Amino acid sequence: MTFNMTTVAIAALFSGAVYAQVVLPPSADPGAIQQRRLDEEQRRLEQERLERVPSDGQVRQVTPAPAPAAPEGGPKFMVRDISFSPASEVFSAEELGALVQNYKGKEATFGELQEMAERINAAYRERGVVTARAIIPPQDISSGTITLQLVEGKLGAINLKGNESTRDSYILSRVQAENGTLVDLPSLQSSLLRFNRTNSAQLRAGLEPGQSFGTTDLVIDVQEPKQHAFRIGLDNLGSDVTGKTRLGLAYANQSLLGWRDTLNLAVMSAEGLKSYSLTYAVPVTTSGGRLSLAHSQDDTKLKNGPFASLDITGASSSTSLTMRQPVYFGERSQFDVMGSVRRRSIENQISGLFLSGTDVDDVQLGVEYQSGDDAGYWLANYMISSGRATTAAVDSRFTVGRAALRRTHFLGTEGWALRGALSLQHTSSESLPASEQMFLGGEGSVRGYSVGAVSGDQGSTLSLELLHPITGRGAGAGGSAFAADGFFFLDAGYVKITQPPESILPRSQTLTSVGWGVNMSLGKHVSANLTLGYALKELAEESQRYKVGLQLTTEF
């Protein structure tokens, strides 16, 4: 019995010594695998946001009945004084007096008085008060005093149409319009534009004559996307170590409680990967601010590569709270500020025994600018992250800055466009946690190489694409039986690798690839993407210099 216990103890010590020699590469770290998946989803959402064209917020206006044409010439009479009734809520008495000053103390025809009234109406329009008019009612002018009646139309009813999944109160609290007040067209249109930029539902508004004299009704048509959306995706873009073939299921509720609050659920499975994500985002300010709570859980098992025989499993759990607030809206541009806090716990086991673990806590602050023009659109963002990584009770601090710039430029010929993407990561810290490193290889990086082929603490990537039509309509054209467009691409990436001073391993790595791909729409609900990439630089770790990427997605 003593012999057996001694044998077990020696075996345990020997196993621990062997396990202590196992150092996983960054590409096999569960936190890094999880972060790459989250980055994929972020790129998809960014592209959707850029391609969505919000309504411009213009309000259909009431066309006032034309004033009766004044006869040319006609008798003249002395205008000794000009009064206004009732008092204006738009102009001061001094402003009105200045508008009609040139008509006082002179003889005028009725046609000239109509011109005076139209001058006031033009001033109303300049102020954005399109429901106000000055008219000359029938009156006794023998005394030389002319009275202009000011009809400053107030807002009557506000009617909403089409909002099946959005509460009335949510819309009305964000639209600058209130019963019984003057219609301030610039403020109203500005609030509509802000709403349309920050919500998937879109508002289109019009002014109509009210039920009583001097009132104008506001009619708002609400165009909502489907409240419930499902997506199924199949691709071969996964990590080599956990399995390239991935199957994903996702559900999105675009307005869970009627406040345009979104709930997203997603699961993904591969040979050595099970991942689950939940995100809830709710508007918290009437100016477009949105608070998001996200949680992701990834469980991994190394199924391929040099560690496949060691029965290594891992888990990464990430929870984040993010606030995004627009601070500027232009006619075709927007500037947001963002902040988030995040906690990630990573653990690796070998044959069920603890191998390594890291807890990462960080705070992120950033800005984002997006704009559109007749030739395309821009997206630029910068995020600074400061955090702490704890491994084996040892804390290390890190600060990382990440920047991205994207541009799509439409060429003169329909269906042709140039697309460019530049990303950058910089840090003064050394030996970042694997989940914070920059990886090269795979979709969204340098195609033509395996996912996460190389990594480093600092680096940059550049991707250039030339999009060209294949069929008559662009891929994604709803309802078409088949549509396709292709793209040639050039990808390049560079990373700076932290190595021990005595190491002879390279301290930097550069990858470049070229290729061609095609985006296809296979009916109304199914789309596909095929990418053929060729690596211009050979890597010893890569068995071949070309990669074929395939994505198949159905949405309903």
VENQUI-V376598 format. One line per field, one symbol per residue. ss: DSSP state (H for helix, E for strand, C for the rest). A space follows every 50 residues. Layout:
ss=???
This chain:
ss=CHHHHHHHHHHHHHHHHHHHCCCCCHHHCHHHHHHHHHHHHHHHHHHHHH HCCCCCCCEECCCCCCCCCCCCCCCCEEECEEEEECCCCCCCHHHHHHHH HHHCCEEECHHHHHHHHHHHHHHHHHCCCCCEEEECCCCCCCCCEEEEEE EECEEEEEEEECCCCCCHHHHHCCCCCCCCCECCHHHHHHHHHHHHHHCC CEEEEEEEECCCCCEEEEEEEEECCCCEEEEEEEECCCCCCCCCCEEEEE EEECCCCCCCCEEEEEEEEECCEEEEEEEEEEECCCCCCEEEEEEEEEEE ECCCCCCHHHCEEEEEEEEEEEEEEEEEECCCEEEEEEEEEEEEEEEEEE CCEEEEEEEEEEEEEEEEEEEEECCEEEEEEEEEEEEEEEECCEEEEEEE EEEEEEEEEECCCCCCEEEEEEEEEEECCCCCCHHHCEEECCCCCCCCCC CCCEEECEEEEEEEEEEEECCCCCCCCCCCCCEEEEEEEEEEEEEECCCC CCCCCCCEEEEEEEEEEEEEECCCCEEEEEEEEEECCCCCCCCCCEEEEE EEEEEC
